[in-house]
Amino acid sequence: MSNKNEWPLWEVFIRSKAGLDHKHVGSLHAADAEMAIENARDVYTRRMEGVSIWVVESKNIIASDPKQSDSLYEPAADKVYRHPTFYNLPDEVKYM
């Protein structure tokens, strides 16, 4: 893979502070994982924004099809106990 056009695409995730989630910040091409980490550091953390970098080769990410979201999430609809909208809250309880 010497030609840059043949380098795989990597997805970059940055954790801005300890204890927070990693957030997807963008994509880049790199020859390997080490180069992807270094390039991600140079491109996405120039001002010390991050404490941790994850890179994942794009071909390894599997996503659900948005067109199938109804069938994918339908089983959760019959579990009303997960959505406590039927409880009456006393007036003393505010902002819940």
ZAVO-532211 format. One record per atom (N, C-alpha, C, O): residue in one letter; atom name; x negated, y negated, z. Coordinates in steps of 0.05 Angstrom, whole numbers, plus 5000, padded with zeros to 4 digits. Layout:
@res=a&atom=CA&xx=X&yy=Y&zz=Z
...
# end
This chain:
@res=m&atom=N&xx=4984&yy=5024&zz=5000
@res=m&atom=CA&xx=5000&yy=5000&zz=5000
@res=m&atom=C&xx=4983&yy=4975&zz=5000
@res=m&atom=O&xx=4984&yy=4959&zz=5019
@res=s&atom=N&xx=4968&yy=4971&zz=4980
@res=s&atom=CA&xx=4950&yy=4948&zz=4979
@res=s&atom=C&xx=4964&yy=4924&zz=4968
@res=s&atom=O&xx=4957&yy=4901&zz=4975
@res=n&atom=N&xx=4984&yy=4927&zz=4952
@res=n&atom=CA&xx=4999&yy=4905&zz=4940
@res=n&atom=C&xx=5019&yy=4895&zz=4960
@res=n&atom=O&xx=5035&yy=4910&zz=4971
@res=k&atom=N&xx=5019&yy=4869&zz=4965
@res=k&atom=CA&xx=5037&yy=4856&zz=4985
@res=k&atom=C&xx=5066&yy=4861&zz=4978
@res=k&atom=O&xx=5083&yy=4863&zz=4996
@res=n&atom=N&xx=5073&yy=4864&zz=4952
@res=n&atom=CA&xx=5100&yy=4869&zz=4944
@res=n&atom=C&xx=5110&yy=4897&zz=4953
@res=n&atom=O&xx=5134&yy=4902&zz=4953
@res=e&atom=N&xx=5091&yy=4914&zz=4959
@res=e&atom=CA&xx=5098&yy=4941&zz=4968
@res=e&atom=C&xx=5099&yy=4944&zz=4998
@res=e&atom=O&xx=5107&yy=4965&zz=5008
@res=w&atom=N&xx=5091&yy=4923&zz=5013
@res=w&atom=CA&xx=5091&yy=4925&zz=5042
@res=w&atom=C&xx=5120&yy=4927&zz=5052
@res=w&atom=O&xx=5138&yy=4914&zz=5041
@res=p&atom=N&xx=5124&yy=4944&zz=5072
@res=p&atom=CA&xx=5151&yy=4947&zz=5082
@res=p&atom=C&xx=5161&yy=4922&zz=5097
@res=p&atom=O&xx=5145&yy=4906&zz=5106
@res=l&atom=N&xx=5187&yy=4920&zz=5099
@res=l&atom=CA&xx=5200&yy=4898&zz=5113
@res=l&atom=C&xx=5203&yy=4906&zz=5142
@res=l&atom=O&xx=5211&yy=4928&zz=5148
@res=w&atom=N&xx=5197&yy=4888&zz=5160
@res=w&atom=CA&xx=5199&yy=4892&zz=5189
@res=w&atom=C&xx=5218&yy=4872&zz=5201
@res=w&atom=O&xx=5218&yy=4849&zz=5193
@res=e&atom=N&xx=5234&yy=4881&zz=5220
@res=e&atom=CA&xx=5252&yy=4863&zz=5235
@res=e&atom=C&xx=5238&yy=4856&zz=5261
@res=e&atom=O&xx=5226&yy=4873&zz=5274
@res=v&atom=N&xx=5240&yy=4831&zz=5268
@res=v&atom=CA&xx=5225&yy=4821&zz=5291
@res=v&atom=C&xx=5245&yy=4813&zz=5313
@res=v&atom=O&xx=5264&yy=4799&zz=5309
@res=f&atom=N&xx=5239&yy=4822&zz=5338
@res=f&atom=CA&xx=5255&yy=4815&zz=5361
@res=f&atom=C&xx=5236&yy=4803&zz=5382
@res=f&atom=O&xx=5214&yy=4814&zz=5387
@res=i&atom=N&xx=5244&yy=4781&zz=5394
@res=i&atom=CA&xx=5228&yy=4766&zz=5414
@res=i&atom=C&xx=5243&yy=4765&zz=5440
@res=i&atom=O&xx=5267&yy=4759&zz=5440
@res=r&atom=N&xx=5229&yy=4769&zz=5462
@res=r&atom=CA&xx=5240&yy=4764&zz=5489
@res=r&atom=C&xx=5228&yy=4738&zz=5498
@res=r&atom=O&xx=5204&yy=4735&zz=5500
@res=s&atom=N&xx=5245&yy=4718&zz=5502
@res=s&atom=CA&xx=5235&yy=4691&zz=5509
@res=s&atom=C&xx=5225&yy=4689&zz=5537
@res=s&atom=O&xx=5206&yy=4674&zz=5543
@res=k&atom=N&xx=5238&yy=4703&zz=5556
@res=k&atom=CA&xx=5229&yy=4703&zz=5584
@res=k&atom=C&xx=5233&yy=4731&zz=5596
@res=k&atom=O&xx=5249&yy=4746&zz=5586
@res=a&atom=N&xx=5217&yy=4737&zz=5616
@res=a&atom=CA&xx=5220&yy=4763&zz=5629
@res=a&atom=C&xx=5248&yy=4765&zz=5640
@res=a&atom=O&xx=5259&yy=4747&zz=5652
@res=g&atom=N&xx=5260&yy=4789&zz=5637
@res=g&atom=CA&xx=5286&yy=4794&zz=5647
@res=g&atom=C&xx=5308&yy=4789&zz=5626
@res=g&atom=O&xx=5331&yy=4798&zz=5630
@res=l&atom=N&xx=5302&yy=4775&zz=5605
@res=l&atom=CA&xx=5322&yy=4770&zz=5584
@res=l&atom=C&xx=5321&yy=4791&zz=5562
@res=l&atom=O&xx=5302&yy=4807&zz=5561
@res=d&atom=N&xx=5342&yy=4792&zz=5546
@res=d&atom=CA&xx=5343&yy=4811&zz=5524
@res=d&atom=C&xx=5324&yy=4802&zz=5501
@res=d&atom=O&xx=5318&yy=4778&zz=5498
@res=h&atom=N&xx=5315&yy=4821&zz=5485
@res=h&atom=CA&xx=5301&yy=4814&zz=5460
@res=h&atom=C&xx=5323&yy=4805&zz=5441
@res=h&atom=O&xx=5344&yy=4816&zz=5439
@res=k&atom=N&xx=5316&yy=4784&zz=5425
@res=k&atom=CA&xx=5335&yy=4773&zz=5405
@res=k&atom=C&xx=5322&yy=4776&zz=5378
@res=k&atom=O&xx=5298&yy=4771&zz=5375
@res=h&atom=N&xx=5338&yy=4783&zz=5358
@res=h&atom=CA&xx=5328&yy=4784&zz=5331
@res=h&atom=C&xx=5322&yy=4756&zz=5321
@res=h&atom=O&xx=5340&yy=4738&zz=5323
@res=v&atom=N&xx=5298&yy=4751&zz=5311
@res=v&atom=CA&xx=5290&yy=4724&zz=5303
@res=v&atom=C&xx=5284&yy=4723&zz=5273
@res=v&atom=O&xx=5282&yy=4701&zz=5262
@res=g&atom=N&xx=5281&yy=4746&zz=5260
@res=g&atom=CA&xx=5276&yy=4745&zz=5232
@res=g&atom=C&xx=5262&yy=4770&zz=5222
@res=g&atom=O&xx=5261&yy=4790&zz=5235
@res=s&atom=N&xx=5253&yy=4768&zz=5197
@res=s&atom=CA&xx=5240&yy=4791&zz=5184
@res=s&atom=C&xx=5214&yy=4782&zz=5171
@res=s&atom=O&xx=5210&yy=4758&zz=5166
@res=l&atom=N&xx=5197&yy=4801&zz=5166
@res=l&atom=CA&xx=5172&yy=4796&zz=5152
@res=l&atom=C&xx=5161&yy=4821&zz=5140
@res=l&atom=O&xx=5169&yy=4843&zz=5147
@res=h&atom=N&xx=5144&yy=4818&zz=5120
@res=h&atom=CA&xx=5130&yy=4840&zz=5107
@res=h&atom=C&xx=5103&yy=4844&zz=5120
@res=h&atom=O&xx=5089&yy=4824&zz=5125
@res=a&atom=N&xx=5095&yy=4868&zz=5125
@res=a&atom=CA&xx=5069&yy=4875&zz=5135
@res=a&atom=C&xx=5061&yy=4903&zz=5127
@res=a&atom=O&xx=5079&yy=4920&zz=5122
@res=a&atom=N&xx=5035&yy=4908&zz=5126
@res=a&atom=CA&xx=5026&yy=4934&zz=5117
@res=a&atom=C&xx=5031&yy=4956&zz=5138
@res=a&atom=O&xx=5035&yy=4979&zz=5131
@res=d&atom=N&xx=5029&yy=4948&zz=5164
@res=d&atom=CA&xx=5033&yy=4968&zz=5185
@res=d&atom=C&xx=5044&yy=4954&zz=5210
@res=d&atom=O&xx=5047&yy=4929&zz=5210
@res=a&atom=N&xx=5049&yy=4969&zz=5231
@res=a&atom=CA&xx=5061&yy=4958&zz=5256
@res=a&atom=C&xx=5043&yy=4938&zz=5269
@res=a&atom=O&xx=5052&yy=4917&zz=5279
@res=e&atom=N&xx=5017&yy=4943&zz=5270
@res=e&atom=CA&xx=4998&yy=4925&zz=5282
@res=e&atom=C&xx=4998&yy=4898&zz=5268
@res=e&atom=O&xx=4999&yy=4877&zz=5281
@res=m&atom=N&xx=4998&yy=4898&zz=5242
@res=m&atom=CA&xx=4999&yy=4873&zz=5226
@res=m&atom=C&xx=5026&yy=4859&zz=5230
@res=m&atom=O&xx=5027&yy=4835&zz=5231
@res=a&atom=N&xx=5047&yy=4875&zz=5232
@res=a&atom=CA&xx=5073&yy=4863&zz=5237
@res=a&atom=C&xx=5075&yy=4848&zz=5264
@res=a&atom=O&xx=5086&yy=4826&zz=5265
@res=i&atom=N&xx=5063&yy=4860&zz=5285
@res=i&atom=CA&xx=5062&yy=4847&zz=5311
@res=i&atom=C&xx=5046&yy=4821&zz=5309
@res=i&atom=O&xx=5055&yy=4800&zz=5319
@res=e&atom=N&xx=5023&yy=4822&zz=5297
@res=e&atom=CA&xx=5006&yy=4799&zz=5294
@res=e&atom=C&xx=5019&yy=4776&zz=5278
@res=e&atom=O&xx=5019&yy=4753&zz=5286
@res=n&atom=N&xx=5031&yy=4784&zz=5256
@res=n&atom=CA&xx=5045&yy=4764&zz=5239
@res=n&atom=C&xx=5069&yy=4753&zz=5254
@res=n&atom=O&xx=5075&yy=4729&zz=5252
@res=a&atom=N&xx=5084&yy=4770&zz=5268
@res=a&atom=CA&xx=5107&yy=4760&zz=5284
@res=a&atom=C&xx=5098&yy=4740&zz=5305
@res=a&atom=O&xx=5111&yy=4720&zz=5310
@res=r&atom=N&xx=5076&yy=4746&zz=5318
@res=r&atom=CA&xx=5065&yy=4727&zz=5338
@res=r&atom=C&xx=5059&yy=4701&zz=5325
@res=r&atom=O&xx=5066&yy=4680&zz=5336
@res=d&atom=N&xx=5046&yy=4701&zz=5302
@res=d&atom=CA&xx=5038&yy=4677&zz=5288
@res=d&atom=C&xx=5062&yy=4661&zz=5278
@res=d&atom=O&xx=5062&yy=4636&zz=5279
@res=v&atom=N&xx=5082&yy=4675&zz=5268
@res=v&atom=CA&xx=5105&yy=4661&zz=5255
@res=v&atom=C&xx=5126&yy=4653&zz=5276
@res=v&atom=O&xx=5137&yy=4631&zz=5274
@res=y&atom=N&xx=5132&yy=4670&zz=5295
@res=y&atom=CA&xx=5155&yy=4666&zz=5312
@res=y&atom=C&xx=5149&yy=4657&zz=5341
@res=y&atom=O&xx=5168&yy=4651&zz=5356
@res=t&atom=N&xx=5124&yy=4656&zz=5348
@res=t&atom=CA&xx=5117&yy=4648&zz=5376
@res=t&atom=C&xx=5095&yy=4627&zz=5376
@res=t&atom=O&xx=5077&yy=4628&zz=5393
@res=r&atom=N&xx=5095&yy=4609&zz=5358
@res=r&atom=CA&xx=5074&yy=4589&zz=5355
@res=r&atom=C&xx=5073&yy=4570&zz=5379
@res=r&atom=O&xx=5051&yy=4560&zz=5385
@res=r&atom=N&xx=5095&yy=4566&zz=5393
@res=r&atom=CA&xx=5095&yy=4548&zz=5415
@res=r&atom=C&xx=5100&yy=4562&zz=5442
@res=r&atom=O&xx=5112&yy=4552&zz=5460
@res=m&atom=N&xx=5089&yy=4586&zz=5444
@res=m&atom=CA&xx=5091&yy=4602&zz=5469
@res=m&atom=C&xx=5120&yy=4608&zz=5476
@res=m&atom=O&xx=5126&yy=4608&zz=5500
@res=e&atom=N&xx=5137&yy=4613&zz=5456
@res=e&atom=CA&xx=5165&yy=4618&zz=5462
@res=e&atom=C&xx=5170&yy=4646&zz=5473
@res=e&atom=O&xx=5192&yy=4650&zz=5485
@res=g&atom=N&xx=5152&yy=4664&zz=5470
@res=g&atom=CA&xx=5159&yy=4692&zz=5477
@res=g&atom=C&xx=5140&yy=4705&zz=5497
@res=g&atom=O&xx=5117&yy=4696&zz=5501
@res=v&atom=N&xx=5150&yy=4725&zz=5510
@res=v&atom=CA&xx=5134&yy=4742&zz=5528
@res=v&atom=C&xx=5131&yy=4770&zz=5518
@res=v&atom=O&xx=5115&yy=4786&zz=5529
@res=s&atom=N&xx=5147&yy=4777&zz=5498
@res=s&atom=CA&xx=5147&yy=4805&zz=5487
@res=s&atom=C&xx=5157&yy=4804&zz=5458
@res=s&atom=O&xx=5175&yy=4790&zz=5452
@res=i&atom=N&xx=5144&yy=4820&zz=5442
@res=i&atom=CA&xx=5151&yy=4823&zz=5414
@res=i&atom=C&xx=5157&yy=4852&zz=5407
@res=i&atom=O&xx=5141&yy=4869&zz=5414
@res=w&atom=N&xx=5179&yy=4857&zz=5394
@res=w&atom=CA&xx=5185&yy=4883&zz=5383
@res=w&atom=C&xx=5186&yy=4880&zz=5352
@res=w&atom=O&xx=5197&yy=4860&zz=5342
@res=v&atom=N&xx=5175&yy=4899&zz=5338
@res=v&atom=CA&xx=5179&yy=4900&zz=5309
@res=v&atom=C&xx=5189&yy=4928&zz=5302
@res=v&atom=O&xx=5179&yy=4948&zz=5313
@res=v&atom=N&xx=5208&yy=4929&zz=5284
@res=v&atom=CA&xx=5220&yy=4955&zz=5275
@res=v&atom=C&xx=5221&yy=4954&zz=5245
@res=v&atom=O&xx=5231&yy=4935&zz=5233
@res=e&atom=N&xx=5210&yy=4975&zz=5233
@res=e&atom=CA&xx=5211&yy=4976&zz=5204
@res=e&atom=C&xx=5241&yy=4978&zz=5196
@res=e&atom=O&xx=5256&yy=4994&zz=5206
@res=s&atom=N&xx=5249&yy=4960&zz=5178
@res=s&atom=CA&xx=5277&yy=4957&zz=5171
@res=s&atom=C&xx=5290&yy=4983&zz=5162
@res=s&atom=O&xx=5313&yy=4988&zz=5168
@res=k&atom=N&xx=5275&yy=5000&zz=5149
@res=k&atom=CA&xx=5286&yy=5026&zz=5139
@res=k&atom=C&xx=5295&yy=5044&zz=5162
@res=k&atom=O&xx=5310&yy=5063&zz=5158
@res=n&atom=N&xx=5285&yy=5039&zz=5186
@res=n&atom=CA&xx=5292&yy=5055&zz=5209
@res=n&atom=C&xx=5316&yy=5045&zz=5225
@res=n&atom=O&xx=5324&yy=5057&zz=5245
@res=i&atom=N&xx=5328&yy=5024&zz=5216
@res=i&atom=CA&xx=5352&yy=5013&zz=5229
@res=i&atom=C&xx=5377&yy=5024&zz=5215
@res=i&atom=O&xx=5379&yy=5021&zz=5191
@res=i&atom=N&xx=5394&yy=5036&zz=5231
@res=i&atom=CA&xx=5419&yy=5046&zz=5220
@res=i&atom=C&xx=5442&yy=5029&zz=5232
@res=i&atom=O&xx=5443&yy=5025&zz=5256
@res=a&atom=N&xx=5459&yy=5020&zz=5215
@res=a&atom=CA&xx=5481&yy=5002&zz=5224
@res=a&atom=C&xx=5508&yy=5014&zz=5216
@res=a&atom=O&xx=5510&yy=5029&zz=5196
@res=s&atom=N&xx=5528&yy=5008&zz=5231
@res=s&atom=CA&xx=5555&yy=5016&zz=5225
@res=s&atom=C&xx=5565&yy=4999&zz=5201
@res=s&atom=O&xx=5556&yy=4977&zz=5196
@res=d&atom=N&xx=5585&yy=5010&zz=5187
@res=d&atom=CA&xx=5597&yy=4996&zz=5165
@res=d&atom=C&xx=5620&yy=4979&zz=5176
@res=d&atom=O&xx=5639&yy=4989&zz=5188
@res=p&atom=N&xx=5619&yy=4953&zz=5172
@res=p&atom=CA&xx=5641&yy=4935&zz=5182
@res=p&atom=C&xx=5668&yy=4943&zz=5172
@res=p&atom=O&xx=5688&yy=4938&zz=5185
@res=k&atom=N&xx=5670&yy=4956&zz=5148
@res=k&atom=CA&xx=5696&yy=4964&zz=5138
@res=k&atom=C&xx=5708&yy=4987&zz=5154
@res=k&atom=O&xx=5732&yy=4992&zz=5153
@res=q&atom=N&xx=5691&yy=5001&zz=5170
@res=q&atom=CA&xx=5700&yy=5023&zz=5186
@res=q&atom=C&xx=5704&yy=5016&zz=5215
@res=q&atom=O&xx=5706&yy=5033&zz=5232
@res=s&atom=N&xx=5704&yy=4990&zz=5221
@res=s&atom=CA&xx=5704&yy=4982&zz=5249
@res=s&atom=C&xx=5730&yy=4990&zz=5263
@res=s&atom=O&xx=5729&yy=4997&zz=5287
@res=d&atom=N&xx=5753&yy=4991&zz=5249
@res=d&atom=CA&xx=5778&yy=4999&zz=5262
@res=d&atom=C&xx=5776&yy=5028&zz=5272
@res=d&atom=O&xx=5783&yy=5033&zz=5295
@res=s&atom=N&xx=5766&yy=5046&zz=5256
@res=s&atom=CA&xx=5764&yy=5074&zz=5265
@res=s&atom=C&xx=5742&yy=5078&zz=5285
@res=s&atom=O&xx=5743&yy=5096&zz=5302
@res=l&atom=N&xx=5721&yy=5061&zz=5283
@res=l&atom=CA&xx=5698&yy=5064&zz=5301
@res=l&atom=C&xx=5706&yy=5055&zz=5329
@res=l&atom=O&xx=5698&yy=5068&zz=5349
@res=y&atom=N&xx=5721&yy=5033&zz=5331
@res=y&atom=CA&xx=5727&yy=5022&zz=5358
@res=y&atom=C&xx=5755&yy=5029&zz=5367
@res=y&atom=O&xx=5762&yy=5022&zz=5390
@res=e&atom=N&xx=5771&yy=5042&zz=5351
@res=e&atom=CA&xx=5799&yy=5048&zz=5359
@res=e&atom=C&xx=5800&yy=5065&zz=5385
@res=e&atom=O&xx=5818&yy=5059&zz=5401
@res=p&atom=N&xx=5783&yy=5084&zz=5389
@res=p&atom=CA&xx=5786&yy=5100&zz=5414
@res=p&atom=C&xx=5785&yy=5083&zz=5439
@res=p&atom=O&xx=5796&yy=5091&zz=5460
@res=a&atom=N&xx=5772&yy=5060&zz=5439
@res=a&atom=CA&xx=5771&yy=5043&zz=5463
@res=a&atom=C&xx=5798&yy=5029&zz=5468
@res=a&atom=O&xx=5803&yy=5021&zz=5491
@res=a&atom=N&xx=5815&yy=5027&zz=5448
@res=a&atom=CA&xx=5840&yy=5012&zz=5451
@res=a&atom=C&xx=5859&yy=5027&zz=5470
@res=a&atom=O&xx=5876&yy=5014&zz=5482
@res=d&atom=N&xx=5857&yy=5053&zz=5472
@res=d&atom=CA&xx=5876&yy=5068&zz=5489
@res=d&atom=C&xx=5866&yy=5069&zz=5519
@res=d&atom=O&xx=5879&yy=5084&zz=5535
@res=k&atom=N&xx=5846&yy=5055&zz=5525
@res=k&atom=CA&xx=5835&yy=5055&zz=5553
@res=k&atom=C&xx=5841&yy=5028&zz=5565
@res=k&atom=O&xx=5823&yy=5011&zz=5569
@res=v&atom=N&xx=5866&yy=5024&zz=5572
@res=v&atom=CA&xx=5875&yy=4998&zz=5582
@res=v&atom=C&xx=5861&yy=4991&zz=5609
@res=v&atom=O&xx=5859&yy=4967&zz=5615
@res=y&atom=N&xx=5852&yy=5011&zz=5623
@res=y&atom=CA&xx=5839&yy=5005&zz=5649
@res=y&atom=C&xx=5813&yy=4990&zz=5645
@res=y&atom=O&xx=5802&yy=4979&zz=5664
@res=r&atom=N&xx=5802&yy=4989&zz=5621
@res=r&atom=CA&xx=5777&yy=4975&zz=5616
@res=r&atom=C&xx=5783&yy=4945&zz=5612
@res=r&atom=O&xx=5764&yy=4929&zz=5613
@res=h&atom=N&xx=5807&yy=4938&zz=5608
@res=h&atom=CA&xx=5815&yy=4910&zz=5604
@res=h&atom=C&xx=5836&yy=4902&zz=5625
@res=h&atom=O&xx=5860&yy=4906&zz=5620
@res=p&atom=N&xx=5828&yy=4892&zz=5647
@res=p&atom=CA&xx=5846&yy=4887&zz=5670
@res=p&atom=C&xx=5864&yy=4862&zz=5666
@res=p&atom=O&xx=5865&yy=4845&zz=5683
@res=t&atom=N&xx=5877&yy=4861&zz=5643
@res=t&atom=CA&xx=5894&yy=4838&zz=5637
@res=t&atom=C&xx=5921&yy=4840&zz=5650
@res=t&atom=O&xx=5936&yy=4820&zz=5650
@res=f&atom=N&xx=5928&yy=4863&zz=5661
@res=f&atom=CA&xx=5954&yy=4866&zz=5673
@res=f&atom=C&xx=5955&yy=4862&zz=5703
@res=f&atom=O&xx=5975&yy=4866&zz=5716
@res=y&atom=N&xx=5932&yy=4853&zz=5715
@res=y&atom=CA&xx=5931&yy=4847&zz=5743
@res=y&atom=C&xx=5941&yy=4819&zz=5748
@res=y&atom=O&xx=5936&yy=4800&zz=5733
@res=n&atom=N&xx=5956&yy=4816&zz=5770
@res=n&atom=CA&xx=5964&yy=4789&zz=5779
@res=n&atom=C&xx=5944&yy=4779&zz=5799
@res=n&atom=O&xx=5939&yy=4792&zz=5819
@res=l&atom=N&xx=5932&yy=4756&zz=5794
@res=l&atom=CA&xx=5912&yy=4745&zz=5812
@res=l&atom=C&xx=5926&yy=4724&zz=5830
@res=l&atom=O&xx=5943&yy=4709&zz=5822
@res=p&atom=N&xx=5918&yy=4725&zz=5856
@res=p&atom=CA&xx=5929&yy=4705&zz=5874
@res=p&atom=C&xx=5919&yy=4677&zz=5866
@res=p&atom=O&xx=5899&yy=4673&zz=5853
@res=d&atom=N&xx=5935&yy=4656&zz=5873
@res=d&atom=CA&xx=5928&yy=4629&zz=5866
@res=d&atom=C&xx=5901&yy=4620&zz=5878
@res=d&atom=O&xx=5888&yy=4603&zz=5867
@res=e&atom=N&xx=5893&yy=4633&zz=5900
@res=e&atom=CA&xx=5867&yy=4625&zz=5913
@res=e&atom=C&xx=5843&yy=4633&zz=5896
@res=e&atom=O&xx=5821&yy=4621&zz=5899
@res=v&atom=N&xx=5847&yy=4652&zz=5878
@res=v&atom=CA&xx=5825&yy=4661&zz=5861
@res=v&atom=C&xx=5825&yy=4644&zz=5836
@res=v&atom=O&xx=5843&yy=4645&zz=5819
@res=k&atom=N&xx=5804&yy=4628&zz=5833
@res=k&atom=CA&xx=5802&yy=4610&zz=5810
@res=k&atom=C&xx=5779&yy=4618&zz=5792
@res=k&atom=O&xx=5760&yy=4630&zz=5801
@res=y&atom=N&xx=5781&yy=4611&zz=5767
@res=y&atom=CA&xx=5760&yy=4615&zz=5747
@res=y&atom=C&xx=5750&yy=4644&zz=5745
@res=y&atom=O&xx=5727&yy=4649&zz=5743
@res=m&atom=N&xx=5769&yy=4661&zz=5745
@res=m&atom=CA&xx=5761&yy=4689&zz=5741
@res=m&atom=C&xx=5769&yy=4698&zz=5713
@res=m&atom=O&xx=5765&yy=4721&zz=5706
# end
